[in-house]
């Protein structure tokens, strides 16, 4: 019987198995923390919190894209970070103004944000922050 012949290997094998289990558990925790940090950085880069606030409380406006170019950065490996320059025309007779925004846009929707195109926005009349109010993904 193999058990009687190799009994002296039981403890080293158990130690190796326990060590492997502990290392795998620690690696999973580390990967989870890294993924969570990456998610937070992505939200910050995309300006998600600011955009959500402006979309929730802002006033509607129409804007014309004056300039659009790729920043060379990607979010979540898919979305292109595009620097957009807008001429914003608020509804309600407020004066028009120009502003810039860096937004993550799906490659499929890039044509919707080409120079000369019209875009729906929401804006904060006090801070003049804007958020795009149409599909970007």
C-alpha positions as CSV (number, residue, x, y, z in Angstrom):
1,X,0.0,0.0,0.0
2,X,1.4,3.4,-1.0
3,X,0.4,5.0,2.4
4,X,2.7,2.9,4.4
5,X,5.5,3.4,1.9
6,X,5.3,7.2,1.6
7,X,3.9,8.2,5.0
8,X,6.8,10.7,5.6
9,X,5.6,12.9,2.7
10,X,2.1,13.6,4.1
11,X,3.2,16.6,6.2
12,X,5.3,18.3,3.5
13,X,2.5,17.9,1.0
14,X,-0.1,19.3,3.5
15,X,2.2,22.3,4.1
16,X,2.6,22.9,0.4
17,X,-1.2,22.7,-0.1
18,X,-1.8,25.1,2.7
19,X,0.8,27.5,1.5
20,X,-0.7,27.4,-2.0
21,X,-4.2,28.1,-0.6
22,X,-3.0,31.1,1.4
23,X,-1.0,32.6,-1.5
24,X,-4.0,32.2,-3.9
25,X,-6.3,33.8,-1.3
26,X,-3.9,36.8,-0.9
27,X,-3.5,37.1,-4.6
28,X,-7.3,37.2,-5.1
29,X,-7.6,40.0,-2.5
30,X,-4.9,42.0,-4.1
31,X,-6.5,41.7,-7.6
32,X,-9.8,42.7,-6.1
33,X,-8.2,45.9,-4.5
34,X,-6.5,46.8,-7.8
35,X,-9.7,46.3,-9.8
36,X,-11.6,48.5,-7.3
37,X,-8.9,51.2,-7.5
38,X,-9.0,51.0,-11.3
39,X,-12.8,51.5,-11.2
40,X,-12.5,54.6,-9.0
41,X,-9.8,56.1,-11.3
42,X,-11.9,55.4,-14.4
43,X,-14.9,57.2,-12.8
44,X,-12.7,60.1,-11.9
45,X,-11.1,60.3,-15.3
46,X,-14.5,60.2,-17.0
47,X,-15.9,62.9,-14.6
48,X,-18.8,60.6,-13.8
49,X,-19.7,62.2,-10.5
50,X,-19.7,65.7,-11.9
51,X,-21.6,64.6,-15.0
52,X,-24.3,62.8,-12.9
53,X,-24.8,65.9,-10.8
54,X,-25.1,68.2,-13.9
55,X,-27.4,65.7,-15.7
56,X,-29.6,65.6,-12.6
57,X,-29.8,69.3,-11.7
58,X,-28.7,71.1,-14.9
59,X,-30.7,73.0,-17.5
60,X,-31.1,71.8,-21.1
61,X,-29.0,73.3,-23.9
62,X,-28.0,72.7,-27.5
63,X,-24.4,72.8,-28.5
64,X,-22.4,72.7,-31.7
65,X,-19.2,70.7,-31.8
66,X,-16.4,73.2,-32.8
67,X,-13.5,70.8,-32.5
68,X,-13.0,67.1,-31.6
69,X,-9.8,65.1,-31.2
70,X,-8.7,61.9,-29.6
71,X,-6.6,62.3,-26.5
72,X,-4.9,59.0,-27.1
73,X,-6.3,57.5,-23.9
74,X,-8.8,54.7,-23.5
75,X,-11.2,53.9,-20.7
76,X,-12.1,50.3,-20.0
77,X,-10.1,49.4,-23.1
78,X,-13.0,50.3,-25.3
79,X,-14.1,53.9,-24.9
80,X,-12.0,56.7,-26.5
81,X,-11.4,59.8,-24.4
82,X,-12.2,62.6,-26.8
83,X,-11.5,66.3,-26.1
84,X,-14.6,68.2,-27.4
85,X,-14.9,72.0,-27.8
86,X,-18.5,73.2,-27.8
87,X,-20.4,76.4,-28.5
88,X,-23.2,76.1,-26.0
89,X,-26.5,77.8,-26.6
90,X,-28.6,77.6,-23.4
91,X,-32.3,77.5,-23.6
92,X,-34.1,80.5,-22.0
93,X,-32.2,83.4,-23.6
94,X,-29.0,83.1,-21.7
95,X,-25.9,84.1,-23.7
96,X,-24.0,81.5,-25.7
97,X,-20.5,80.5,-24.6
98,X,-17.6,78.2,-25.6
99,X,-16.3,75.4,-23.4
100,X,-14.4,72.1,-23.5
101,X,-15.1,68.7,-22.2
102,X,-13.2,65.4,-22.2
103,X,-15.6,62.6,-22.6
104,X,-15.4,58.8,-23.0
105,X,-17.1,58.0,-26.3
106,X,-17.7,54.6,-28.0
107,X,-16.0,54.3,-31.3
108,X,-19.4,53.6,-32.8
109,X,-20.7,57.0,-31.7
110,X,-17.6,59.1,-32.7
111,X,-19.3,60.4,-35.8
112,X,-22.1,61.9,-33.7
113,X,-19.4,64.2,-32.1
114,X,-17.7,65.4,-35.3
115,X,-17.1,69.1,-35.8
116,X,-20.3,70.8,-37.0
117,X,-22.7,68.3,-35.4
118,X,-25.4,69.4,-32.9
119,X,-25.3,67.8,-29.4
120,X,-27.8,67.8,-26.6
121,X,-26.3,69.0,-23.3
122,X,-27.3,69.9,-19.8
123,X,-25.4,72.7,-18.1
124,X,-25.0,74.3,-14.7
125,X,-25.8,78.1,-15.2
126,X,-23.6,79.1,-12.2
127,X,-20.4,77.1,-12.8
128,X,-21.0,76.6,-16.6
129,X,-20.1,72.9,-16.2
130,X,-21.7,70.7,-18.9
131,X,-22.7,67.1,-19.4
132,X,-23.7,65.4,-22.6
133,X,-27.3,64.4,-22.5
134,X,-27.4,61.9,-25.4
135,X,-26.0,58.4,-25.8
136,X,-22.2,58.2,-26.0
137,X,-21.9,54.4,-25.7
